[in-house]
Amino acid sequence: MVVAIIMFAIAGVNLIIGFLQFFERGPLMNNAYLYASKQQRESMNKKPYYRQSAIVFFLLSVIFIIVGLSVVMEDYRITFLEFPVMTGIVIYAIVSSMRINKKEKR
């Protein structure tokens, strides 16, 4: 039960971070921003990066909810639902990064 509580707590933290990113509050938690130089950070359009980070954090919270539910229900088969969500996160991150870069080059 302790593991389930921890998983749901992590999911809650991810949801909060996702909402903060969605409303462009707090630090931008995106690799493109974190690895950019100070000069690049000042000139970049942060809105698409906030949106990308928000969606990724929302999907991460779904993964932790799935893990928490599998622990509560004591059914390991529920954890197989994580794989499509993880795959979706990776595909979304790659495609959205390509789109953001394409728009910046214009």
Phi and psi in radians as a Rosetta constraint file:
Dihedral C 1 N 2 CA 2 C 2 CIRCULARHARMONIC -1.109 0.35
Dihedral N 2 CA 2 C 2 N 3 CIRCULARHARMONIC -0.706 0.35
Dihedral C 2 N 3 CA 3 C 3 CIRCULARHARMONIC -1.090 0.35
Dihedral N 3 CA 3 C 3 N 4 CIRCULARHARMONIC -0.732 0.35
Dihedral C 3 N 4 CA 4 C 4 CIRCULARHARMONIC -1.095 0.35
Dihedral N 4 CA 4 C 4 N 5 CIRCULARHARMONIC -0.741 0.35
Dihedral C 4 N 5 CA 5 C 5 CIRCULARHARMONIC -1.091 0.35
Dihedral N 5 CA 5 C 5 N 6 CIRCULARHARMONIC -0.735 0.35
Dihedral C 5 N 6 CA 6 C 6 CIRCULARHARMONIC -1.112 0.35
Dihedral N 6 CA 6 C 6 N 7 CIRCULARHARMONIC -0.750 0.35
Dihedral C 6 N 7 CA 7 C 7 CIRCULARHARMONIC -1.098 0.35
Dihedral N 7 CA 7 C 7 N 8 CIRCULARHARMONIC -0.763 0.35
Dihedral C 7 N 8 CA 8 C 8 CIRCULARHARMONIC -1.175 0.35
Dihedral N 8 CA 8 C 8 N 9 CIRCULARHARMONIC -0.611 0.35
Dihedral C 8 N 9 CA 9 C 9 CIRCULARHARMONIC -1.142 0.35
Dihedral N 9 CA 9 C 9 N 10 CIRCULARHARMONIC -0.747 0.35
Dihedral C 9 N 10 CA 10 C 10 CIRCULARHARMONIC -1.118 0.35
Dihedral N 10 CA 10 C 10 N 11 CIRCULARHARMONIC -0.696 0.35
Dihedral C 10 N 11 CA 11 C 11 CIRCULARHARMONIC -1.079 0.35
Dihedral N 11 CA 11 C 11 N 12 CIRCULARHARMONIC -0.705 0.35
Dihedral C 11 N 12 CA 12 C 12 CIRCULARHARMONIC -1.117 0.35
Dihedral N 12 CA 12 C 12 N 13 CIRCULARHARMONIC -0.723 0.35
Dihedral C 12 N 13 CA 13 C 13 CIRCULARHARMONIC -1.101 0.35
Dihedral N 13 CA 13 C 13 N 14 CIRCULARHARMONIC -0.742 0.35
Dihedral C 13 N 14 CA 14 C 14 CIRCULARHARMONIC -1.096 0.35
Dihedral N 14 CA 14 C 14 N 15 CIRCULARHARMONIC -0.672 0.35
Dihedral C 14 N 15 CA 15 C 15 CIRCULARHARMONIC -1.109 0.35
Dihedral N 15 CA 15 C 15 N 16 CIRCULARHARMONIC -0.761 0.35
Dihedral C 15 N 16 CA 16 C 16 CIRCULARHARMONIC -1.088 0.35
Dihedral N 16 CA 16 C 16 N 17 CIRCULARHARMONIC -0.809 0.35
Dihedral C 16 N 17 CA 17 C 17 CIRCULARHARMONIC -1.091 0.35
Dihedral N 17 CA 17 C 17 N 18 CIRCULARHARMONIC -0.688 0.35
Dihedral C 17 N 18 CA 18 C 18 CIRCULARHARMONIC -1.066 0.35
Dihedral N 18 CA 18 C 18 N 19 CIRCULARHARMONIC -0.777 0.35
Dihedral C 18 N 19 CA 19 C 19 CIRCULARHARMONIC -1.124 0.35
Dihedral N 19 CA 19 C 19 N 20 CIRCULARHARMONIC -0.727 0.35
Dihedral C 19 N 20 CA 20 C 20 CIRCULARHARMONIC -1.080 0.35
Dihedral N 20 CA 20 C 20 N 21 CIRCULARHARMONIC -0.738 0.35
Dihedral C 20 N 21 CA 21 C 21 CIRCULARHARMONIC -1.153 0.35
Dihedral N 21 CA 21 C 21 N 22 CIRCULARHARMONIC -0.688 0.35
Dihedral C 21 N 22 CA 22 C 22 CIRCULARHARMONIC -1.103 0.35
Dihedral N 22 CA 22 C 22 N 23 CIRCULARHARMONIC -0.665 0.35
Dihedral C 22 N 23 CA 23 C 23 CIRCULARHARMONIC -1.603 0.35
Dihedral N 23 CA 23 C 23 N 24 CIRCULARHARMONIC 0.216 0.35
Dihedral C 23 N 24 CA 24 C 24 CIRCULARHARMONIC 0.970 0.35
Dihedral N 24 CA 24 C 24 N 25 CIRCULARHARMONIC 0.770 0.35
Dihedral C 24 N 25 CA 25 C 25 CIRCULARHARMONIC -1.967 0.35
Dihedral N 25 CA 25 C 25 N 26 CIRCULARHARMONIC 2.569 0.35
Dihedral C 25 N 26 CA 26 C 26 CIRCULARHARMONIC 1.383 0.35
Dihedral N 26 CA 26 C 26 N 27 CIRCULARHARMONIC -3.074 0.35
Dihedral C 26 N 27 CA 27 C 27 CIRCULARHARMONIC -1.211 0.35
Dihedral N 27 CA 27 C 27 N 28 CIRCULARHARMONIC 2.502 0.35
Dihedral C 27 N 28 CA 28 C 28 CIRCULARHARMONIC -1.329 0.35
Dihedral N 28 CA 28 C 28 N 29 CIRCULARHARMONIC 2.083 0.35
Dihedral C 28 N 29 CA 29 C 29 CIRCULARHARMONIC -1.814 0.35
Dihedral N 29 CA 29 C 29 N 30 CIRCULARHARMONIC 1.271 0.35
Dihedral C 29 N 30 CA 30 C 30 CIRCULARHARMONIC -2.450 0.35
Dihedral N 30 CA 30 C 30 N 31 CIRCULARHARMONIC 2.403 0.35
Dihedral C 30 N 31 CA 31 C 31 CIRCULARHARMONIC -1.043 0.35
Dihedral N 31 CA 31 C 31 N 32 CIRCULARHARMONIC -0.674 0.35
Dihedral C 31 N 32 CA 32 C 32 CIRCULARHARMONIC -1.031 0.35
Dihedral N 32 CA 32 C 32 N 33 CIRCULARHARMONIC -0.664 0.35
Dihedral C 32 N 33 CA 33 C 33 CIRCULARHARMONIC -1.354 0.35
Dihedral N 33 CA 33 C 33 N 34 CIRCULARHARMONIC -0.756 0.35
Dihedral C 33 N 34 CA 34 C 34 CIRCULARHARMONIC -1.131 0.35
Dihedral N 34 CA 34 C 34 N 35 CIRCULARHARMONIC -0.602 0.35
Dihedral C 34 N 35 CA 35 C 35 CIRCULARHARMONIC -1.601 0.35
Dihedral N 35 CA 35 C 35 N 36 CIRCULARHARMONIC -0.080 0.35
Dihedral C 35 N 36 CA 36 C 36 CIRCULARHARMONIC -1.330 0.35
Dihedral N 36 CA 36 C 36 N 37 CIRCULARHARMONIC 2.640 0.35
Dihedral C 36 N 37 CA 37 C 37 CIRCULARHARMONIC -1.262 0.35
Dihedral N 37 CA 37 C 37 N 38 CIRCULARHARMONIC 2.907 0.35
Dihedral C 37 N 38 CA 38 C 38 CIRCULARHARMONIC -1.034 0.35
Dihedral N 38 CA 38 C 38 N 39 CIRCULARHARMONIC -0.681 0.35
Dihedral C 38 N 39 CA 39 C 39 CIRCULARHARMONIC -1.167 0.35
Dihedral N 39 CA 39 C 39 N 40 CIRCULARHARMONIC -0.729 0.35
Dihedral C 39 N 40 CA 40 C 40 CIRCULARHARMONIC -1.159 0.35
Dihedral N 40 CA 40 C 40 N 41 CIRCULARHARMONIC -0.672 0.35
Dihedral C 40 N 41 CA 41 C 41 CIRCULARHARMONIC -1.055 0.35
Dihedral N 41 CA 41 C 41 N 42 CIRCULARHARMONIC -0.699 0.35
Dihedral C 41 N 42 CA 42 C 42 CIRCULARHARMONIC -1.210 0.35
Dihedral N 42 CA 42 C 42 N 43 CIRCULARHARMONIC -0.526 0.35
Dihedral C 42 N 43 CA 43 C 43 CIRCULARHARMONIC -1.676 0.35
Dihedral N 43 CA 43 C 43 N 44 CIRCULARHARMONIC -0.185 0.35
Dihedral C 43 N 44 CA 44 C 44 CIRCULARHARMONIC -1.410 0.35
Dihedral N 44 CA 44 C 44 N 45 CIRCULARHARMONIC 2.617 0.35
Dihedral C 44 N 45 CA 45 C 45 CIRCULARHARMONIC -1.433 0.35
Dihedral N 45 CA 45 C 45 N 46 CIRCULARHARMONIC 1.918 0.35
Dihedral C 45 N 46 CA 46 C 46 CIRCULARHARMONIC -1.447 0.35
Dihedral N 46 CA 46 C 46 N 47 CIRCULARHARMONIC -0.306 0.35
Dihedral C 46 N 47 CA 47 C 47 CIRCULARHARMONIC -0.964 0.35
Dihedral N 47 CA 47 C 47 N 48 CIRCULARHARMONIC -0.865 0.35
Dihedral C 47 N 48 CA 48 C 48 CIRCULARHARMONIC -1.148 0.35
Dihedral N 48 CA 48 C 48 N 49 CIRCULARHARMONIC -0.522 0.35
Dihedral C 48 N 49 CA 49 C 49 CIRCULARHARMONIC -1.267 0.35
Dihedral N 49 CA 49 C 49 N 50 CIRCULARHARMONIC -0.662 0.35
Dihedral C 49 N 50 CA 50 C 50 CIRCULARHARMONIC -1.064 0.35
Dihedral N 50 CA 50 C 50 N 51 CIRCULARHARMONIC -0.767 0.35
Dihedral C 50 N 51 CA 51 C 51 CIRCULARHARMONIC -1.111 0.35
Dihedral N 51 CA 51 C 51 N 52 CIRCULARHARMONIC -0.784 0.35
Dihedral C 51 N 52 CA 52 C 52 CIRCULARHARMONIC -1.049 0.35
Dihedral N 52 CA 52 C 52 N 53 CIRCULARHARMONIC -0.805 0.35
Dihedral C 52 N 53 CA 53 C 53 CIRCULARHARMONIC -1.106 0.35
Dihedral N 53 CA 53 C 53 N 54 CIRCULARHARMONIC -0.699 0.35
Dihedral C 53 N 54 CA 54 C 54 CIRCULARHARMONIC -1.061 0.35
Dihedral N 54 CA 54 C 54 N 55 CIRCULARHARMONIC -0.811 0.35
Dihedral C 54 N 55 CA 55 C 55 CIRCULARHARMONIC -1.122 0.35
Dihedral N 55 CA 55 C 55 N 56 CIRCULARHARMONIC -0.718 0.35
Dihedral C 55 N 56 CA 56 C 56 CIRCULARHARMONIC -1.114 0.35
Dihedral N 56 CA 56 C 56 N 57 CIRCULARHARMONIC -0.741 0.35
Dihedral C 56 N 57 CA 57 C 57 CIRCULARHARMONIC -1.156 0.35
Dihedral N 57 CA 57 C 57 N 58 CIRCULARHARMONIC -0.630 0.35
Dihedral C 57 N 58 CA 58 C 58 CIRCULARHARMONIC -1.105 0.35
Dihedral N 58 CA 58 C 58 N 59 CIRCULARHARMONIC -0.751 0.35
Dihedral C 58 N 59 CA 59 C 59 CIRCULARHARMONIC -1.200 0.35
Dihedral N 59 CA 59 C 59 N 60 CIRCULARHARMONIC -0.606 0.35
Dihedral C 59 N 60 CA 60 C 60 CIRCULARHARMONIC -1.109 0.35
Dihedral N 60 CA 60 C 60 N 61 CIRCULARHARMONIC -0.647 0.35
Dihedral C 60 N 61 CA 61 C 61 CIRCULARHARMONIC -1.129 0.35
Dihedral N 61 CA 61 C 61 N 62 CIRCULARHARMONIC -0.604 0.35
Dihedral C 61 N 62 CA 62 C 62 CIRCULARHARMONIC -1.085 0.35
Dihedral N 62 CA 62 C 62 N 63 CIRCULARHARMONIC -0.723 0.35
Dihedral C 62 N 63 CA 63 C 63 CIRCULARHARMONIC -1.071 0.35
Dihedral N 63 CA 63 C 63 N 64 CIRCULARHARMONIC -0.786 0.35
Dihedral C 63 N 64 CA 64 C 64 CIRCULARHARMONIC -1.212 0.35
Dihedral N 64 CA 64 C 64 N 65 CIRCULARHARMONIC -0.534 0.35
Dihedral C 64 N 65 CA 65 C 65 CIRCULARHARMONIC -1.153 0.35
Dihedral N 65 CA 65 C 65 N 66 CIRCULARHARMONIC -0.735 0.35
Dihedral C 65 N 66 CA 66 C 66 CIRCULARHARMONIC -1.068 0.35
Dihedral N 66 CA 66 C 66 N 67 CIRCULARHARMONIC -0.773 0.35
Dihedral C 66 N 67 CA 67 C 67 CIRCULARHARMONIC -1.103 0.35
Dihedral N 67 CA 67 C 67 N 68 CIRCULARHARMONIC -0.764 0.35
Dihedral C 67 N 68 CA 68 C 68 CIRCULARHARMONIC -1.070 0.35
Dihedral N 68 CA 68 C 68 N 69 CIRCULARHARMONIC -0.729 0.35
Dihedral C 68 N 69 CA 69 C 69 CIRCULARHARMONIC -1.143 0.35
Dihedral N 69 CA 69 C 69 N 70 CIRCULARHARMONIC -0.660 0.35
Dihedral C 69 N 70 CA 70 C 70 CIRCULARHARMONIC -1.151 0.35
Dihedral N 70 CA 70 C 70 N 71 CIRCULARHARMONIC -0.586 0.35
Dihedral C 70 N 71 CA 71 C 71 CIRCULARHARMONIC -1.253 0.35
Dihedral N 71 CA 71 C 71 N 72 CIRCULARHARMONIC -0.765 0.35
Dihedral C 71 N 72 CA 72 C 72 CIRCULARHARMONIC -1.126 0.35
Dihedral N 72 CA 72 C 72 N 73 CIRCULARHARMONIC -0.765 0.35
Dihedral C 72 N 73 CA 73 C 73 CIRCULARHARMONIC -1.448 0.35
Dihedral N 73 CA 73 C 73 N 74 CIRCULARHARMONIC -0.118 0.35
Dihedral C 73 N 74 CA 74 C 74 CIRCULARHARMONIC 0.934 0.35
Dihedral N 74 CA 74 C 74 N 75 CIRCULARHARMONIC 0.779 0.35
Dihedral C 74 N 75 CA 75 C 75 CIRCULARHARMONIC -2.315 0.35
Dihedral N 75 CA 75 C 75 N 76 CIRCULARHARMONIC 1.837 0.35
Dihedral C 75 N 76 CA 76 C 76 CIRCULARHARMONIC -1.174 0.35
Dihedral N 76 CA 76 C 76 N 77 CIRCULARHARMONIC -0.363 0.35
Dihedral C 76 N 77 CA 77 C 77 CIRCULARHARMONIC -1.122 0.35
Dihedral N 77 CA 77 C 77 N 78 CIRCULARHARMONIC -0.416 0.35
Dihedral C 77 N 78 CA 78 C 78 CIRCULARHARMONIC -1.119 0.35
Dihedral N 78 CA 78 C 78 N 79 CIRCULARHARMONIC -0.525 0.35
Dihedral C 78 N 79 CA 79 C 79 CIRCULARHARMONIC -1.137 0.35
Dihedral N 79 CA 79 C 79 N 80 CIRCULARHARMONIC -0.312 0.35
Dihedral C 79 N 80 CA 80 C 80 CIRCULARHARMONIC -1.136 0.35
Dihedral N 80 CA 80 C 80 N 81 CIRCULARHARMONIC -0.323 0.35
Dihedral C 80 N 81 CA 81 C 81 CIRCULARHARMONIC -1.226 0.35
Dihedral N 81 CA 81 C 81 N 82 CIRCULARHARMONIC -0.287 0.35
Dihedral C 81 N 82 CA 82 C 82 CIRCULARHARMONIC -1.157 0.35
Dihedral N 82 CA 82 C 82 N 83 CIRCULARHARMONIC -0.631 0.35
Dihedral C 82 N 83 CA 83 C 83 CIRCULARHARMONIC -1.068 0.35
Dihedral N 83 CA 83 C 83 N 84 CIRCULARHARMONIC -0.796 0.35
Dihedral C 83 N 84 CA 84 C 84 CIRCULARHARMONIC -1.133 0.35
Dihedral N 84 CA 84 C 84 N 85 CIRCULARHARMONIC -0.591 0.35
Dihedral C 84 N 85 CA 85 C 85 CIRCULARHARMONIC -1.204 0.35
Dihedral N 85 CA 85 C 85 N 86 CIRCULARHARMONIC -0.755 0.35
Dihedral C 85 N 86 CA 86 C 86 CIRCULARHARMONIC -1.081 0.35
Dihedral N 86 CA 86 C 86 N 87 CIRCULARHARMONIC -0.755 0.35
Dihedral C 86 N 87 CA 87 C 87 CIRCULARHARMONIC -1.080 0.35
Dihedral N 87 CA 87 C 87 N 88 CIRCULARHARMONIC -0.723 0.35
Dihedral C 87 N 88 CA 88 C 88 CIRCULARHARMONIC -1.080 0.35
Dihedral N 88 CA 88 C 88 N 89 CIRCULARHARMONIC -0.693 0.35
Dihedral C 88 N 89 CA 89 C 89 CIRCULARHARMONIC -1.091 0.35
Dihedral N 89 CA 89 C 89 N 90 CIRCULARHARMONIC -0.816 0.35
Dihedral C 89 N 90 CA 90 C 90 CIRCULARHARMONIC -1.123 0.35
Dihedral N 90 CA 90 C 90 N 91 CIRCULARHARMONIC -0.814 0.35
Dihedral C 90 N 91 CA 91 C 91 CIRCULARHARMONIC -1.099 0.35
Dihedral N 91 CA 91 C 91 N 92 CIRCULARHARMONIC -0.772 0.35
Dihedral C 91 N 92 CA 92 C 92 CIRCULARHARMONIC -1.069 0.35
Dihedral N 92 CA 92 C 92 N 93 CIRCULARHARMONIC -0.772 0.35
Dihedral C 92 N 93 CA 93 C 93 CIRCULARHARMONIC -1.083 0.35
Dihedral N 93 CA 93 C 93 N 94 CIRCULARHARMONIC -0.730 0.35
Dihedral C 93 N 94 CA 94 C 94 CIRCULARHARMONIC -1.193 0.35
Dihedral N 94 CA 94 C 94 N 95 CIRCULARHARMONIC -0.861 0.35
Dihedral C 94 N 95 CA 95 C 95 CIRCULARHARMONIC -1.132 0.35
Dihedral N 95 CA 95 C 95 N 96 CIRCULARHARMONIC -0.772 0.35
Dihedral C 95 N 96 CA 96 C 96 CIRCULARHARMONIC -1.189 0.35
Dihedral N 96 CA 96 C 96 N 97 CIRCULARHARMONIC -0.603 0.35
Dihedral C 96 N 97 CA 97 C 97 CIRCULARHARMONIC -1.128 0.35
Dihedral N 97 CA 97 C 97 N 98 CIRCULARHARMONIC -0.707 0.35
Dihedral C 97 N 98 CA 98 C 98 CIRCULARHARMONIC -1.113 0.35
Dihedral N 98 CA 98 C 98 N 99 CIRCULARHARMONIC -0.719 0.35
Dihedral C 98 N 99 CA 99 C 99 CIRCULARHARMONIC -1.139 0.35
Dihedral N 99 CA 99 C 99 N 100 CIRCULARHARMONIC -0.750 0.35
Dihedral C 99 N 100 CA 100 C 100 CIRCULARHARMONIC -1.088 0.35
Dihedral N 100 CA 100 C 100 N 101 CIRCULARHARMONIC -0.794 0.35
Dihedral C 100 N 101 CA 101 C 101 CIRCULARHARMONIC -1.112 0.35
Dihedral N 101 CA 101 C 101 N 102 CIRCULARHARMONIC -0.660 0.35
Dihedral C 101 N 102 CA 102 C 102 CIRCULARHARMONIC -1.129 0.35
Dihedral N 102 CA 102 C 102 N 103 CIRCULARHARMONIC -0.732 0.35
Dihedral C 102 N 103 CA 103 C 103 CIRCULARHARMONIC -1.190 0.35
Dihedral N 103 CA 103 C 103 N 104 CIRCULARHARMONIC -0.617 0.35
Dihedral C 103 N 104 CA 104 C 104 CIRCULARHARMONIC -1.205 0.35
Dihedral N 104 CA 104 C 104 N 105 CIRCULARHARMONIC -0.527 0.35
Dihedral C 104 N 105 CA 105 C 105 CIRCULARHARMONIC -1.288 0.35
Dihedral N 105 CA 105 C 105 N 106 CIRCULARHARMONIC -0.325 0.35
